[in-house]
Amino acid sequence: NPPYIAHEDADIDPHVFQHEPHLALFAADEGLHCLKKWSRHLPEILKPKCIAIFEIGRKQGAAAKAVFEQLQIFSSVE
């Protein structure tokens, strides 16, 4: 569960914002920096017929899907 919230995202639960370390919440590149960085290592660490699951923001679906599709290692990306 990498940090995935964009620094500019104003739609954050106040309780989360006040009590979670910002390092654990916010990432560069519209919140996708860690997802992009970590996903590049998946081809070398995943075994056949495995899945990868990342928590993402509700507005990041299309962008995250594109990151995983570009890897061209998954039979399905949802």
SEFIZA-3560 file (N, C-alpha, C; in Angstrom, 3 decimals):
REM SEFIZA-3560
<numar><xx>0.843</xx><yy>-1.175</yy><zz>0.000</zz><atom>N</atom></numar>
<numar><xx>0.000</xx><yy>0.000</yy><zz>0.000</zz><atom>CA</atom></numar>
<numar><xx>0.897</xx><yy>1.250</yy><zz>0.000</zz><atom>C</atom></numar>
<numar><xx>1.350</xx><yy>1.639</yy><zz>-1.162</zz><atom>N</atom></numar>
<numar><xx>2.218</xx><yy>2.827</yy><zz>-1.222</zz><atom>CA</atom></numar>
<numar><xx>1.416</xx><yy>4.106</yy><zz>-1.026</zz><atom>C</atom></numar>
<numar><xx>2.096</xx><yy>5.191</yy><zz>-0.723</zz><atom>N</atom></numar>
<numar><xx>1.397</xx><yy>6.482</yy><zz>-0.700</zz><atom>CA</atom></numar>
<numar><xx>0.823</xx><yy>6.742</yy><zz>-2.097</zz><atom>C</atom></numar>
<numar><xx>-0.415</xx><yy>7.219</yy><zz>-2.174</zz><atom>N</atom></numar>
<numar><xx>-1.033</xx><yy>7.379</yy><zz>-3.489</zz><atom>CA</atom></numar>
<numar><xx>-1.859</xx><yy>8.659</yy><zz>-3.629</zz><atom>C</atom></numar>
<numar><xx>-1.840</xx><yy>9.511</yy><zz>-2.657</zz><atom>N</atom></numar>
<numar><xx>-2.648</xx><yy>10.734</yy><zz>-2.731</zz><atom>CA</atom></numar>
<numar><xx>-1.818</xx><yy>11.847</yy><zz>-3.352</zz><atom>C</atom></numar>
<numar><xx>-2.400</xx><yy>12.531</yy><zz>-4.320</zz><atom>N</atom></numar>
<numar><xx>-1.717</xx><yy>13.665</yy><zz>-4.943</zz><atom>CA</atom></numar>
<numar><xx>-1.599</xx><yy>14.805</yy><zz>-3.939</zz><atom>C</atom></numar>
<numar><xx>-0.500</xx><yy>15.511</yy><zz>-3.982</zz><atom>N</atom></numar>
<numar><xx>-0.296</xx><yy>16.634</yy><zz>-3.059</zz><atom>CA</atom></numar>
<numar><xx>-1.394</xx><yy>17.685</yy><zz>-3.193</zz><atom>C</atom></numar>
<numar><xx>-1.973</xx><yy>17.798</yy><zz>-4.373</zz><atom>N</atom></numar>
<numar><xx>-3.003</xx><yy>18.804</yy><zz>-4.636</zz><atom>CA</atom></numar>
<numar><xx>-4.411</xx><yy>18.327</yy><zz>-4.280</zz><atom>C</atom></numar>
<numar><xx>-4.561</xx><yy>17.082</yy><zz>-3.900</zz><atom>N</atom></numar>
<numar><xx>-5.885</xx><yy>16.510</yy><zz>-3.631</zz><atom>CA</atom></numar>
<numar><xx>-6.456</xx><yy>17.096</yy><zz>-2.334</zz><atom>C</atom></numar>
<numar><xx>-7.568</xx><yy>17.793</yy><zz>-2.450</zz><atom>N</atom></numar>
<numar><xx>-8.206</xx><yy>18.417</yy><zz>-1.288</zz><atom>CA</atom></numar>
<numar><xx>-9.284</xx><yy>17.524</yy><zz>-0.673</zz><atom>C</atom></numar>
<numar><xx>-9.589</xx><yy>16.403</yy><zz>-1.310</zz><atom>N</atom></numar>
<numar><xx>-10.662</xx><yy>15.523</yy><zz>-0.873</zz><atom>CA</atom></numar>
<numar><xx>-10.118</xx><yy>14.400</yy><zz>0.025</zz><atom>C</atom></numar>
<numar><xx>-9.619</xx><yy>14.783</yy><zz>1.195</zz><atom>N</atom></numar>
<numar><xx>-9.039</xx><yy>13.823</yy><zz>2.129</zz><atom>CA</atom></numar>
<numar><xx>-9.812</xx><yy>13.895</yy><zz>3.437</zz><atom>C</atom></numar>
<numar><xx>-10.145</xx><yy>12.747</yy><zz>3.969</zz><atom>N</atom></numar>
<numar><xx>-10.837</xx><yy>12.694</yy><zz>5.247</zz><atom>CA</atom></numar>
<numar><xx>-9.994</xx><yy>13.436</yy><zz>6.287</zz><atom>C</atom></numar>
<numar><xx>-10.568</xx><yy>14.402</yy><zz>6.982</zz><atom>N</atom></numar>
<numar><xx>-9.802</xx><yy>15.182</yy><zz>7.965</zz><atom>CA</atom></numar>
<numar><xx>-9.123</xx><yy>14.323</yy><zz>9.030</zz><atom>C</atom></numar>
<numar><xx>-9.788</xx><yy>13.251</yy><zz>9.454</zz><atom>N</atom></numar>
<numar><xx>-9.208</xx><yy>12.366</yy><zz>10.462</zz><atom>CA</atom></numar>
<numar><xx>-7.935</xx><yy>11.708</yy><zz>9.925</zz><atom>C</atom></numar>
<numar><xx>-7.979</xx><yy>11.259</yy><zz>8.694</zz><atom>N</atom></numar>
<numar><xx>-6.798</xx><yy>10.652</yy><zz>8.066</zz><atom>CA</atom></numar>
<numar><xx>-5.703</xx><yy>11.691</yy><zz>7.933</zz><atom>C</atom></numar>
<numar><xx>-6.044</xx><yy>12.861</yy><zz>7.440</zz><atom>N</atom></numar>
<numar><xx>-5.068</xx><yy>13.926</yy><zz>7.217</zz><atom>CA</atom></numar>
<numar><xx>-4.366</xx><yy>14.324</yy><zz>8.519</zz><atom>C</atom></numar>
<numar><xx>-5.102</xx><yy>14.356</yy><zz>9.614</zz><atom>N</atom></numar>
<numar><xx>-4.547</xx><yy>14.801</yy><zz>10.898</zz><atom>CA</atom></numar>
<numar><xx>-3.734</xx><yy>13.728</yy><zz>11.610</zz><atom>C</atom></numar>
<numar><xx>-4.046</xx><yy>12.455</yy><zz>11.364</zz><atom>N</atom></numar>
<numar><xx>-3.443</xx><yy>11.402</yy><zz>12.182</zz><atom>CA</atom></numar>
<numar><xx>-2.474</xx><yy>10.481</yy><zz>11.445</zz><atom>C</atom></numar>
<numar><xx>-2.469</xx><yy>10.500</yy><zz>10.147</zz><atom>N</atom></numar>
<numar><xx>-1.542</xx><yy>9.652</yy><zz>9.399</zz><atom>CA</atom></numar>
<numar><xx>-0.309</xx><yy>10.464</yy><zz>9.015</zz><atom>C</atom></numar>
<numar><xx>0.872</xx><yy>9.865</yy><zz>9.024</zz><atom>N</atom></numar>
<numar><xx>2.060</xx><yy>10.588</yy><zz>8.577</zz><atom>CA</atom></numar>
<numar><xx>1.921</xx><yy>10.965</yy><zz>7.094</zz><atom>C</atom></numar>
<numar><xx>2.213</xx><yy>12.185</yy><zz>6.767</zz><atom>N</atom></numar>
<numar><xx>2.053</xx><yy>12.645</yy><zz>5.384</zz><atom>CA</atom></numar>
<numar><xx>2.925</xx><yy>11.849</yy><zz>4.425</zz><atom>C</atom></numar>
<numar><xx>4.052</xx><yy>11.348</yy><zz>4.893</zz><atom>N</atom></numar>
<numar><xx>4.919</xx><yy>10.519</yy><zz>4.065</zz><atom>CA</atom></numar>
<numar><xx>4.208</xx><yy>9.239</yy><zz>3.627</zz><atom>C</atom></numar>
<numar><xx>3.282</xx><yy>8.764</yy><zz>4.450</zz><atom>N</atom></numar>
<numar><xx>2.531</xx><yy>7.551</yy><zz>4.127</zz><atom>CA</atom></numar>
<numar><xx>1.334</xx><yy>7.827</yy><zz>3.229</zz><atom>C</atom></numar>
<numar><xx>0.983</xx><yy>9.084</yy><zz>3.040</zz><atom>N</atom></numar>
<numar><xx>-0.211</xx><yy>9.433</yy><zz>2.276</zz><atom>CA</atom></numar>
<numar><xx>0.078</xx><yy>9.996</yy><zz>0.890</zz><atom>C</atom></numar>
<numar><xx>1.032</xx><yy>10.910</yy><zz>0.812</zz><atom>N</atom></numar>
<numar><xx>1.195</xx><yy>11.712</yy><zz>-0.396</zz><atom>CA</atom></numar>
<numar><xx>2.347</xx><yy>11.250</yy><zz>-1.268</zz><atom>C</atom></numar>
<numar><xx>2.124</xx><yy>11.294</yy><zz>-2.583</zz><atom>N</atom></numar>
<numar><xx>3.148</xx><yy>10.929</yy><zz>-3.557</zz><atom>CA</atom></numar>
<numar><xx>3.141</xx><yy>11.933</yy><zz>-4.699</zz><atom>C</atom></numar>
<numar><xx>4.278</xx><yy>12.101</yy><zz>-5.308</zz><atom>N</atom></numar>
<numar><xx>4.413</xx><yy>12.988</yy><zz>-6.467</zz><atom>CA</atom></numar>
<numar><xx>3.728</xx><yy>12.372</yy><zz>-7.689</zz><atom>C</atom></numar>
<numar><xx>3.800</xx><yy>13.065</yy><zz>-8.784</zz><atom>N</atom></numar>
<numar><xx>3.254</xx><yy>12.588</yy><zz>-10.066</zz><atom>CA</atom></numar>
<numar><xx>1.762</xx><yy>12.261</yy><zz>-9.928</zz><atom>C</atom></numar>
<numar><xx>1.027</xx><yy>13.216</yy><zz>-9.381</zz><atom>N</atom></numar>
<numar><xx>-0.421</xx><yy>13.082</yy><zz>-9.183</zz><atom>CA</atom></numar>
<numar><xx>-0.773</xx><yy>11.874</yy><zz>-8.310</zz><atom>C</atom></numar>
<numar><xx>0.118</xx><yy>11.548</yy><zz>-7.385</zz><atom>N</atom></numar>
<numar><xx>-0.107</xx><yy>10.436</yy><zz>-6.475</zz><atom>CA</atom></numar>
<numar><xx>0.336</xx><yy>9.082</yy><zz>-7.011</zz><atom>C</atom></numar>
<numar><xx>0.879</xx><yy>9.045</yy><zz>-8.221</zz><atom>N</atom></numar>
<numar><xx>1.208</xx><yy>7.770</yy><zz>-8.863</zz><atom>CA</atom></numar>
<numar><xx>2.696</xx><yy>7.413</yy><zz>-8.829</zz><atom>C</atom></numar>
<numar><xx>3.511</xx><yy>8.247</yy><zz>-8.219</zz><atom>N</atom></numar>
<numar><xx>4.959</xx><yy>8.019</yy><zz>-8.251</zz><atom>CA</atom></numar>
<numar><xx>5.348</xx><yy>6.624</yy><zz>-7.749</zz><atom>C</atom></numar>
<numar><xx>4.908</xx><yy>6.253</yy><zz>-6.584</zz><atom>N</atom></numar>
<numar><xx>5.292</xx><yy>4.954</yy><zz>-6.013</zz><atom>CA</atom></numar>
<numar><xx>4.694</xx><yy>3.795</yy><zz>-6.809</zz><atom>C</atom></numar>
<numar><xx>3.468</xx><yy>3.935</yy><zz>-7.235</zz><atom>N</atom></numar>
<numar><xx>2.835</xx><yy>2.881</yy><zz>-8.027</zz><atom>CA</atom></numar>
<numar><xx>3.653</xx><yy>2.628</yy><zz>-9.288</zz><atom>C</atom></numar>
<numar><xx>4.063</xx><yy>3.693</yy><zz>-9.980</zz><atom>N</atom></numar>
<numar><xx>4.858</xx><yy>3.537</yy><zz>-11.192</zz><atom>CA</atom></numar>
<numar><xx>6.216</xx><yy>2.921</yy><zz>-10.883</zz><atom>C</atom></numar>
<numar><xx>6.850</xx><yy>3.385</yy><zz>-9.828</zz><atom>N</atom></numar>
<numar><xx>8.176</xx><yy>2.890</yy><zz>-9.457</zz><atom>CA</atom></numar>
<numar><xx>8.116</xx><yy>1.418</yy><zz>-9.032</zz><atom>C</atom></numar>
<numar><xx>7.194</xx><yy>1.083</yy><zz>-8.165</zz><atom>N</atom></numar>
<numar><xx>7.094</xx><yy>-0.287</yy><zz>-7.665</zz><atom>CA</atom></numar>
<numar><xx>6.635</xx><yy>-1.257</yy><zz>-8.748</zz><atom>C</atom></numar>
<numar><xx>5.726</xx><yy>-0.823</yy><zz>-9.616</zz><atom>N</atom></numar>
<numar><xx>5.196</xx><yy>-1.731</yy><zz>-10.630</zz><atom>CA</atom></numar>
<numar><xx>6.274</xx><yy>-2.204</yy><zz>-11.602</zz><atom>C</atom></numar>
<numar><xx>7.311</xx><yy>-1.406</yy><zz>-11.804</zz><atom>N</atom></numar>
<numar><xx>8.394</xx><yy>-1.807</yy><zz>-12.719</zz><atom>CA</atom></numar>
<numar><xx>9.117</xx><yy>-3.062</yy><zz>-12.225</zz><atom>C</atom></numar>
<numar><xx>9.019</xx><yy>-3.350</yy><zz>-10.938</zz><atom>N</atom></numar>
<numar><xx>9.696</xx><yy>-4.524</yy><zz>-10.378</zz><atom>CA</atom></numar>
<numar><xx>8.829</xx><yy>-5.782</yy><zz>-10.411</zz><atom>C</atom></numar>
<numar><xx>7.572</xx><yy>-5.650</yy><zz>-10.743</zz><atom>N</atom></numar>
<numar><xx>6.672</xx><yy>-6.803</yy><zz>-10.718</zz><atom>CA</atom></numar>
<numar><xx>7.096</xx><yy>-7.935</yy><zz>-11.650</zz><atom>C</atom></numar>
<numar><xx>7.561</xx><yy>-7.650</yy><zz>-12.874</zz><atom>N</atom></numar>
<numar><xx>7.942</xx><yy>-8.770</yy><zz>-13.745</zz><atom>CA</atom></numar>
<numar><xx>9.020</xx><yy>-9.669</yy><zz>-13.147</zz><atom>C</atom></numar>
<numar><xx>9.894</xx><yy>-9.123</yy><zz>-12.345</zz><atom>N</atom></numar>
<numar><xx>10.977</xx><yy>-9.924</yy><zz>-11.774</zz><atom>CA</atom></numar>
<numar><xx>10.606</xx><yy>-10.612</yy><zz>-10.460</zz><atom>C</atom></numar>
<numar><xx>9.500</xx><yy>-10.215</yy><zz>-9.830</zz><atom>N</atom></numar>
<numar><xx>9.174</xx><yy>-10.810</yy><zz>-8.526</zz><atom>CA</atom></numar>
<numar><xx>7.890</xx><yy>-11.643</yy><zz>-8.508</zz><atom>C</atom></numar>
<numar><xx>7.004</xx><yy>-11.421</yy><zz>-9.467</zz><atom>N</atom></numar>
<numar><xx>5.755</xx><yy>-12.195</yy><zz>-9.471</zz><atom>CA</atom></numar>
<numar><xx>5.959</xx><yy>-13.564</yy><zz>-10.099</zz><atom>C</atom></numar>
<numar><xx>5.324</xx><yy>-14.549</yy><zz>-9.523</zz><atom>N</atom></numar>
<numar><xx>5.338</xx><yy>-15.894</yy><zz>-10.085</zz><atom>CA</atom></numar>
<numar><xx>4.169</xx><yy>-16.025</yy><zz>-11.054</zz><atom>C</atom></numar>
<numar><xx>4.192</xx><yy>-17.030</yy><zz>-11.928</zz><atom>N</atom></numar>
<numar><xx>3.065</xx><yy>-17.227</yy><zz>-12.848</zz><atom>CA</atom></numar>
<numar><xx>1.734</xx><yy>-17.362</yy><zz>-12.093</zz><atom>C</atom></numar>
<numar><xx>0.698</xx><yy>-16.839</yy><zz>-12.669</zz><atom>N</atom></numar>
<numar><xx>-0.671</xx><yy>-16.902</yy><zz>-12.147</zz><atom>CA</atom></numar>
<numar><xx>-0.834</xx><yy>-16.154</yy><zz>-10.825</zz><atom>C</atom></numar>
<numar><xx>-0.005</xx><yy>-15.159</yy><zz>-10.583</zz><atom>N</atom></numar>
<numar><xx>-0.123</xx><yy>-14.324</yy><zz>-9.392</zz><atom>CA</atom></numar>
<numar><xx>-0.884</xx><yy>-13.046</yy><zz>-9.726</zz><atom>C</atom></numar>
<numar><xx>-1.251</xx><yy>-12.342</yy><zz>-8.695</zz><atom>N</atom></numar>
<numar><xx>-1.900</xx><yy>-11.050</yy><zz>-8.875</zz><atom>CA</atom></numar>
<numar><xx>-1.119</xx><yy>-9.995</yy><zz>-8.096</zz><atom>C</atom></numar>
<numar><xx>-1.300</xx><yy>-8.767</yy><zz>-8.511</zz><atom>N</atom></numar>
<numar><xx>-0.734</xx><yy>-7.626</yy><zz>-7.790</zz><atom>CA</atom></numar>
<numar><xx>-1.897</xx><yy>-6.713</yy><zz>-7.451</zz><atom>C</atom></numar>
<numar><xx>-1.946</xx><yy>-6.258</yy><zz>-6.219</zz><atom>N</atom></numar>
<numar><xx>-3.038</xx><yy>-5.397</yy><zz>-5.777</zz><atom>CA</atom></numar>
<numar><xx>-2.432</xx><yy>-4.155</yy><zz>-5.131</zz><atom>C</atom></numar>
<numar><xx>-2.860</xx><yy>-2.992</yy><zz>-5.592</zz><atom>N</atom></numar>
<numar><xx>-2.414</xx><yy>-1.721</yy><zz>-5.037</zz><atom>CA</atom></numar>
<numar><xx>-3.636</xx><yy>-0.896</yy><zz>-4.663</zz><atom>C</atom></numar>
<numar><xx>-3.571</xx><yy>-0.237</yy><zz>-3.550</zz><atom>N</atom></numar>
<numar><xx>-4.620</xx><yy>0.712</yy><zz>-3.187</zz><atom>CA</atom></numar>
<numar><xx>-4.366</xx><yy>1.993</yy><zz>-3.981</zz><atom>C</atom></numar>
<numar><xx>-5.431</xx><yy>2.531</yy><zz>-4.575</zz><atom>N</atom></numar>
<numar><xx>-5.322</xx><yy>3.759</yy><zz>-5.354</zz><atom>CA</atom></numar>
<numar><xx>-6.458</xx><yy>4.699</yy><zz>-4.979</zz><atom>C</atom></numar>
<numar><xx>-6.337</xx><yy>5.936</yy><zz>-5.387</zz><atom>N</atom></numar>
<numar><xx>-7.404</xx><yy>6.903</yy><zz>-5.172</zz><atom>CA</atom></numar>
<numar><xx>-8.560</xx><yy>6.661</yy><zz>-6.127</zz><atom>C</atom></numar>
<numar><xx>-9.735</xx><yy>7.105</yy><zz>-5.748</zz><atom>N</atom></numar>
<numar><xx>-10.920</xx><yy>6.827</yy><zz>-6.561</zz><atom>CA</atom></numar>
<numar><xx>-10.898</xx><yy>7.508</yy><zz>-7.913</zz><atom>C</atom></numar>
<numar><xx>-10.055</xx><yy>8.490</yy><zz>-8.110</zz><atom>N</atom></numar>
<numar><xx>-9.951</xx><yy>9.166</yy><zz>-9.407</zz><atom>CA</atom></numar>
<numar><xx>-8.736</xx><yy>8.702</yy><zz>-10.207</zz><atom>C</atom></numar>
<numar><xx>-8.025</xx><yy>7.701</yy><zz>-9.719</zz><atom>N</atom></numar>
<numar><xx>-6.792</xx><yy>7.256</yy><zz>-10.360</zz><atom>CA</atom></numar>
<numar><xx>-6.954</xx><yy>5.981</yy><zz>-11.185</zz><atom>C</atom></numar>
<numar><xx>-8.147</xx><yy>5.471</yy><zz>-11.293</zz><atom>N</atom></numar>
<numar><xx>-8.357</xx><yy>4.182</yy><zz>-11.948</zz><atom>CA</atom></numar>
<numar><xx>-7.789</xx><yy>4.084</yy><zz>-13.347</zz><atom>C</atom></numar>
<numar><xx>-8.119</xx><yy>5.013</yy><zz>-14.200</zz><atom>N</atom></numar>
<numar><xx>-7.663</xx><yy>4.947</yy><zz>-15.597</zz><atom>CA</atom></numar>
<numar><xx>-6.145</xx><yy>5.069</yy><zz>-15.692</zz><atom>C</atom></numar>
<numar><xx>-5.569</xx><yy>5.972</yy><zz>-14.925</zz><atom>N</atom></numar>
<numar><xx>-4.118</xx><yy>6.165</yy><zz>-14.964</zz><atom>CA</atom></numar>
<numar><xx>-3.392</xx><yy>4.938</yy><zz>-14.415</zz><atom>C</atom></numar>
<numar><xx>-3.877</xx><yy>4.376</yy><zz>-13.316</zz><atom>N</atom></numar>
<numar><xx>-3.251</xx><yy>3.186</yy><zz>-12.737</zz><atom>CA</atom></numar>
<numar><xx>-3.386</xx><yy>1.998</yy><zz>-13.687</zz><atom>C</atom></numar>
<numar><xx>-4.537</xx><yy>1.862</yy><zz>-14.297</zz><atom>N</atom></numar>
<numar><xx>-4.744</xx><yy>0.775</yy><zz>-15.252</zz><atom>CA</atom></numar>
<numar><xx>-3.752</xx><yy>0.873</yy><zz>-16.397</zz><atom>C</atom></numar>
<numar><xx>-3.531</xx><yy>2.070</yy><zz>-16.885</zz><atom>N</atom></numar>
<numar><xx>-2.577</xx><yy>2.269</yy><zz>-17.987</zz><atom>CA</atom></numar>
<numar><xx>-1.160</xx><yy>1.865</yy><zz>-17.577</zz><atom>C</atom></numar>
<numar><xx>-0.772</xx><yy>2.169</yy><zz>-16.341</zz><atom>N</atom></numar>
<numar><xx>0.567</xx><yy>1.791</yy><zz>-15.848</zz><atom>CA</atom></numar>
<numar><xx>0.740</xx><yy>0.280</yy><zz>-15.920</zz><atom>C</atom></numar>
<numar><xx>-0.252</xx><yy>-0.465</yy><zz>-15.443</zz><atom>N</atom></numar>
<numar><xx>-0.137</xx><yy>-1.917</yy><zz>-15.416</zz><atom>CA</atom></numar>
<numar><xx>-0.277</xx><yy>-2.536</yy><zz>-16.799</zz><atom>C</atom></numar>
<numar><xx>-1.097</xx><yy>-1.954</yy><zz>-17.642</zz><atom>N</atom></numar>
<numar><xx>-1.217</xx><yy>-2.466</yy><zz>-19.010</zz><atom>CA</atom></numar>
<numar><xx>0.082</xx><yy>-2.287</yy><zz>-19.782</zz><atom>C</atom></numar>
<numar><xx>0.799</xx><yy>-1.210</yy><zz>-19.542</zz><atom>N</atom></numar>
<numar><xx>2.061</xx><yy>-0.964</yy><zz>-20.233</zz><atom>CA</atom></numar>
<numar><xx>3.124</xx><yy>-1.997</yy><zz>-19.869</zz><atom>C</atom></numar>
<numar><xx>2.990</xx><yy>-2.636</yy><zz>-18.734</zz><atom>N</atom></numar>
<numar><xx>3.952</xx><yy>-3.682</yy><zz>-18.352</zz><atom>CA</atom></numar>
<numar><xx>3.844</xx><yy>-4.903</yy><zz>-19.261</zz><atom>C</atom></numar>
<numar><xx>2.671</xx><yy>-5.122</yy><zz>-19.804</zz><atom>N</atom></numar>
<numar><xx>2.384</xx><yy>-6.253</yy><zz>-20.711</zz><atom>CA</atom></numar>
<numar><xx>2.763</xx><yy>-7.609</yy><zz>-20.093</zz><atom>C</atom></numar>
<numar><xx>2.439</xx><yy>-7.777</yy><zz>-18.815</zz><atom>N</atom></numar>
<numar><xx>2.707</xx><yy>-9.066</yy><zz>-18.163</zz><atom>CA</atom></numar>
<numar><xx>1.442</xx><yy>-9.692</yy><zz>-17.583</zz><atom>C</atom></numar>
<numar><xx>0.344</xx><yy>-8.935</yy><zz>-17.584</zz><atom>N</atom></numar>
<numar><xx>-0.892</xx><yy>-9.423</yy><zz>-16.973</zz><atom>CA</atom></numar>
<numar><xx>-1.902</xx><yy>-9.831</yy><zz>-18.046</zz><atom>C</atom></numar>
<numar><xx>-2.627</xx><yy>-10.896</yy><zz>-17.769</zz><atom>N</atom></numar>
<numar><xx>-3.681</xx><yy>-11.309</yy><zz>-18.703</zz><atom>CA</atom></numar>
<numar><xx>-4.904</xx><yy>-10.422</yy><zz>-18.561</zz><atom>C</atom></numar>
<numar><xx>-5.026</xx><yy>-9.760</yy><zz>-17.410</zz><atom>N</atom></numar>
<numar><xx>-6.167</xx><yy>-8.870</yy><zz>-17.158</zz><atom>CA</atom></numar>
<numar><xx>-5.748</xx><yy>-7.784</yy><zz>-16.189</zz><atom>C</atom></numar>
<numar><xx>-6.226</xx><yy>-6.570</yy><zz>-16.435</zz><atom>N</atom></numar>
<numar><xx>-5.968</xx><yy>-5.447</yy><zz>-15.535</zz><atom>CA</atom></numar>
<numar><xx>-7.311</xx><yy>-4.812</yy><zz>-15.219</zz><atom>C</atom></numar>
<numar><xx>-7.675</xx><yy>-4.773</yy><zz>-13.943</zz><atom>N</atom></numar>
<numar><xx>-8.972</xx><yy>-4.227</yy><zz>-13.528</zz><atom>CA</atom></numar>
<numar><xx>-8.773</xx><yy>-3.212</yy><zz>-12.427</zz><atom>C</atom></numar>
//
